[in-house]
Amino acid sequence: MGLEFLAHNTYKNAFNPTPLSNHLMKIRYYLLLPIVLLAFACQSNTKKKTITEESKKAVPEGVTFNKETLKRLGASGDNWCLTWTADGSQMVSMCDGNWLDQKNYASQIHNHLYRIKGGPENFEREDLPNYPEFSGKEGSWFGYGIVAVNGTIYSAVSKTPGSAWSGPFTGVKLLKSTDNGESWSRVDREGNELLLTAMDSMRNVVNEQEMFSLKEHGLPHQTQEAYPFSFFDFVQNGKDNSAAKDEYVYIYSPEGAAAHQLTLARVPHDKIDFRSEWQYFTKYDQNNEPQWSNKITDRGYVHTFPEKSSKDHYFGWYSWLPSVVWNEGLGLYIMVNGGTYGGHGMSNSDEDYYHSWMHTETGSLGFWYSENAYGPWTQFYYTDYWTVDDTKNRTYQPKLSPKWISEDGEKMNLIWSDAMKNDQGNSHSINYIWNQMEIEIKVK
């Protein structure tokens, strides 16, 4: 801007002379003009170079699994959804276990939260004793989505249709903490809160008033219905949602009756408590911009995963719940996801699709990236059957830590579950604990 002004005024003064000699003014003009033009050209080239360099983004093209970093930890548990809270720690949701092997709890808690302090190589684990205890037949609840936003933590807990592990889930109870997990309240769909103590009788109540969603707008797989957003996870935008690009929190969920179809919702970060404020993805327009509706019945699919493997093994309902985290170093959102195979027959029948058993084969594993929390998504790794250190591994529910990411973004930490059988043929007996490994994203 300054160089353009100088060139303009040099030209202007040369042909609108002051009382000085016209001849001297013209000499000054002809001497200065090439210098000014050269400087302006250099400035323009610098701008172009800067724009070109900024437009170059890392493009993931593969994943290396650093097996020497493999870590297994704790007594028992699975699922391991994580968020990065305002105090710098991570909070993790565990299902069907007792990670710290605490005697004051039932031998198996269906859902519980813990705090993780430290880095991936060496961290401490702490119990959150005031979180509602979900155990036993009445407490057949399983926790997935967890997110920290502006100092508030939300935990979405899904209800089974019966008193034991089975699917599909019927709906979600939304829990909320404004004091870093010291106390928890139930939030109904109108945003009303009810304080719940750890053993509060209201924690297990299932009705329209207590549930954030319950048996809503289902679709059939073959003939049996399943429900949308009956289990979901939140996009993780750095520490306490501080890296969010806009005012929305994004929520992903597999379509209940067709788990390979991925649904998406968004809600203003300060309106999570109100179901009426949730909007649902319908489609991308011609510019790949997402379109939204306030009606869940208008929902479309933001991404389609494989419905079956290359061996014609079909994935079941308990598949394709993504873990999506913001990777600051790469300037991208990274998604990890995987499918578990339906029943013993792994067919597309309702019997197999909804079966409570989903580990006849080890699960699939894939990675995707996007510049936006809402996609579109590009795959850069996928395998139908993923094992780590044993062909008998039965991996499922892969997650990414939203905190343990290298400065350049190329190293992340993968966490997953394993239902591996022991020598006696009992499932969930080997490696049914926290499984963790550093991965390296190959970029071009």
N, C-alpha and C positions, 0 to 999 in steps of 0.2 A: 504494500500500500504506500509506504514512504518513498520507495524507489519510483513508483509510477508518478507520484506527486512531483518528485524532483525532476523527472524527465519532462513532464508537462510544463513546469514552470521555467525550466531551462529553455525549452522551445518558445514559450510565450514571451519571455524577456528578450530573447534574441531578435524577435520581430516587432517588439514594442519598446524600442530603445529609450533609455534615460538620456540625460544630456551628455553622457559619455559618447565617445565616437562610435558611430555605426560600425565602422571597420573593426574596432577592437571588440565590440560585442559579438560580431559574427565569428571572429577568431575564437573567442571563448566558447561559443556554441559548438563549433566544429571540433574543438578539442575535448569538450566534456561529453558530448553526445555518445560517442562510441563507448566511453567508460561506463556511462549510465546504462546503456543498452546491454552491455556485457554483464553488469551486475544484476540487472533485471532478469536476464536469461538464466544466470546461475541460480537466482532465487526460485525461478519457475521450475528448474530441474530438481532443486532440493525438495520442493513441494511434491513433485511427481514421485520422487524416490521415496519420500515419507509415506505417501498414500499407497504406493506399491508394497512397501514393507509391511504396513499395517494390514493390508488386505491378505497377506500370506498367513494362513492359519495352519496349525498342526492338524494333519489328517491321520487319524488312527487307521492302521492297516493290519494289526494283529496283536496277539497277547502272548507273553512269555510267563510261565508259571515258575516262580523261584522256589522249587520244592525244598531247598535247604532251609528255608524260613518257616516251614510247616510247624504249626503249634496247635496242640490240643490241650484243652484246659477245663477243669471243673468236674463236678460229679455227674450231672446229666442235664439234658435239655435240648431244645431245638428252636428253629425259626429266626431268632436273633436280629430283629429289625432295630436300627439304631438312629439316634439323632444327636446333634452337637448342641449342648445347652449353653446358656449365657455365662455360666461360671467357668467355662472352658473344658468341662468334663463331657463324656458321652453318656447317654442313657440308653439302655438296651432292654428290649422286651423279649422274655424267654417263655417258651411253652413246654408243658409236660416234662417238668424236671425239678431239680433242686440244686441249682448251680453251685451254691456255697455249702451244700450238704448240711443245712441248718436243722437242728433237732426240734426247733420250735415250730416248724412247718410240717405239713403232711409230707410223706415220702415223695409225692409227686404233686406239684402245683401246676394247674392247667395254664395259668398265666401269672407272671410276676415281672417286676422291673428291678433293674440293678443299675448302679452308677459305676462307670469306668473312668479311672484317673491315671493319666500317663500316656506314654507312647506305645507303639505296636510291639516293641521288643520286651518292655517291662511295664506292666500296669497293675494297679490295684483295683479290686472289685469291692463294692459296698452294697449292702442290702438297703432297700427302701421299705422299711417295716410298716409304714402307714398306708401303703398301696392296698386296695381291697384284695383280700385273699380269695382266689378262685380255685377251689379244690373240691374233690368228691363229686358225687353224681349231680347234686344240685348246682355245683359250680362248674359246669361243663362249658367254660368260656375260653377262647383262645385269642391272644393279642397279636396284632400285626402293626398297623400304622401307628407311628409315633413321630411327633414333630415338636420342636421348640420354636416359638414365634414371639418375638418382642417380650421375652421374659415369662411367657406362659407355655406350659407343656400340655400337649394333648395325647391321649392314648385311646385308640379305637379297638374295642374288644368284641369279638364275634361270637355268636351263640350257635351251638350245634342244635339240630332238631330234636335230639334225645338227651339222655343223661350220660353218654359216653362219646368218645371220638367218632364222629360220623359226619357226613355231609349230605347236601350242601348246607352252608350256614344260612340261618334265617334272618339275621339282621345284626345291627351293631349297637352297642352301648358306648357312648362317648364320655370319657373321663377327662378331667381338667385339673391342673395344678398351677397356682399362681405364686407358689413359694418354693420353687425348685424341688418339688416332689415330697415336701414335708406333709402335705395334706392333699386330699383329692375329693373332687365333687363330680357327681353325675350331671351331664348337661342334656336336657331334652331338646326336641327339635325346635322349640320356641326360644331356646336360650336360657331357660330357667335352670338354676343350679340347686343341687341337693348335696350337702356334705355327706360323704361316706367314710366311716371308720373302717379299719381293716376287716373286722368281723361283722359289719353292719348287715342286718337282715335284708335291707333294701338292695344290697349289691347283686343279688341273684334274681330279683324280680324281673319278669318279662311281660310287658304289656305296652300299649301304645304310648302311655304317659312316661314310661321309664326309658324307652328305647329311642335312639336317634333315627333308626330305621327298622322296620319289621315287616317281612314278607311282602315287599312292594314291587310291583311291575315286573313280575317274573316272566320267563320264557321257558318253553320246554326244550329239553335236549332231544329225546325222542318223544316221550310222553310225560316224563317227570319234569316238574318245573324247578328252576333255580333262580336266584334273585341277584340283581345288579348291586354293586357296591355293598355286598354283604361281608366282604373282607377287602381291605384296601391298604395302600401305603401312600405316604406323602413324599413329594419331591423335597430333597434336602438342599437348601441354599446356604451352605456354610454355617458358621456359628450363629445360632439363634436367628436364622433366616436373614442374616445381614447382607448376603450376596444376592438377594432377590432382585430381578431386573424390573419388576413391576409391582403393583400393589396386591397381586393375587398369590394365594397358596394353591398348588396344583396337587391333585389326588388321582392316582391310577388304580384301576381294578380290572381283573379279568371278567369278562361277561360270564355270569354264573353257568348258563346252559351251553356256552361255547367258549371255553376258557382261552382258546388261542386268539380270540378277538379281544383287543385291549380297549377298554373304555377310559374316559378322562373327564374329570370335573375340575372346576376352579371356584374359588370363593375369595372375596376380599380378606386380607390377613386379619382384619379386626372384626370380621363377621362370621368366623368359622362356626360359631355356636348356633347359627340360624340357618336351618335347612332351606328356607325360602330364598336365601341369598346365594345358594349354590347354583352354578350354571354347568351345563353338560355339553361336551364337544359333540358336534353333529357331523362336520366334514371340513376338509380343507378347500378353500376356493382356488381359482386358477393361479394365484400367486403363492400358494402354500400357506396362506394365512388361515388360522382356525376360525370356525364359525361356532356360535354358542346358542344354547336355548335354556330357558328356565325350566323346561319340562324334561324330566328324566326319560319320558317315553319317546322323546326325539333323539335320544342318544345314538351316536354313530361310533365308528371304530377308528381310533387314531393309528393303530398298527395291527397287522395280522401276523401271528407267529405260526410255525408249523402245527398242523392238526395231528400229524402222525410222523413217525420216523421213517427212514429209508427202508426199514424192514416191515413197514405197515403196522407197527405198534402204535396204537392211539394213546394220546395223552388224556388223562382224566381231569376232573373238575378242579383238583388241587394243584393247578399249574399256572404258570405265567403271571405270578404276582411280582412286578418289577421292583428293583431297588434302583432309584435314580438319584445321583448326587452331582452337585456342581463341582467341577474340577477347575480351579482358578488358574493353575499353571498352563493348561491346554486351552483355557477359554471355552470349554465345552461342557455340556451335560453328558455324563456317562451312565448308561443303563446296563445292569446285569440282570439276566432272567434265565429261567429254565422251566422245563415241564417234567411232571412225574407221570408215569404210565398207569393207565386205568385198570385196576383190578388184577385178577390172575390171568384173564384171557386177553387183556389189552386190546379189546375190540371197541367198536363205536356204540355198543349197546348201552342202554341205561344202566343195566346191572354192573357192567365194568366201569363205565364213566363215573358213576356215583359211589363206587365201592370204597370202603374205608381203607382197604389195602392198596398201596400204590408203589410198591418197591419190588415188583417182579424183576425189573431191570433197573440199573442206575439211571438217574435223571439226566436230562440234557442240560447244556450250558451255552449261553451266548452273551455277546457284548454288542452294544449299539452306542452311537453318539449322535448328538444334535446340538445346534447352537442355541436352541430354546428349550425351556422346560416342557413345552407342549409339542415338541417334535417339529417336522417329521424326523424319523429315526433312520439311521444308516447302519447296517450290520458290519462289524469288522472281525468277528470271530463267532463260530458256531460248531458244536458237535452234538450229535444225537444222544451219545452215551459218554458221560464224563466220569472218569475215575481219577484218583490222585496218586495213591501209592499201593493199591491192591485192586485186582480185578473184581473182588467181591465188595468193593465200596458200593454203597447205594445212596448217592448224593442227591440232595434236594434243597430248595429254598436258599439260593445264593444271595448274598448281600454284600454291599460295599460300605466301608467306613467313610462317613462324610468328613472326618477329621484327619485320618492318617493318610495323607497324600503328600508326595514330595513337592518341593517348590516348583520344579519344572513340570509337574503334573504327570510324569511318565510312570511313577511308581504309586500304586494304590494297594489297599489291603482288602482281600476277599475273605468273607466269612460264610460258612455254609453248614448244613446239617448232613448227618450220615446215619442211615438205618442198617448198617452192615450187621450180618448175622455172626454169631459165634460158632464154635465147632459143633455145638449141640443143635444148631439150626434155629436158635432164638434170635429174632430180629431186634434191632435197636439195642444191641448188646455190646458192639464194638464201635468206638468212635461216636457214640450217641452223646456228644458233648460239643463244646465250642470248638470249631475247626477254623483255623486262620492261616493265611499264606499271603506273602507279598506277591503281587503280579506286576509285570512291566508292560506298559502299552507301547507297542512299536508304532512310530509315527513317520510320515514322509513329508 
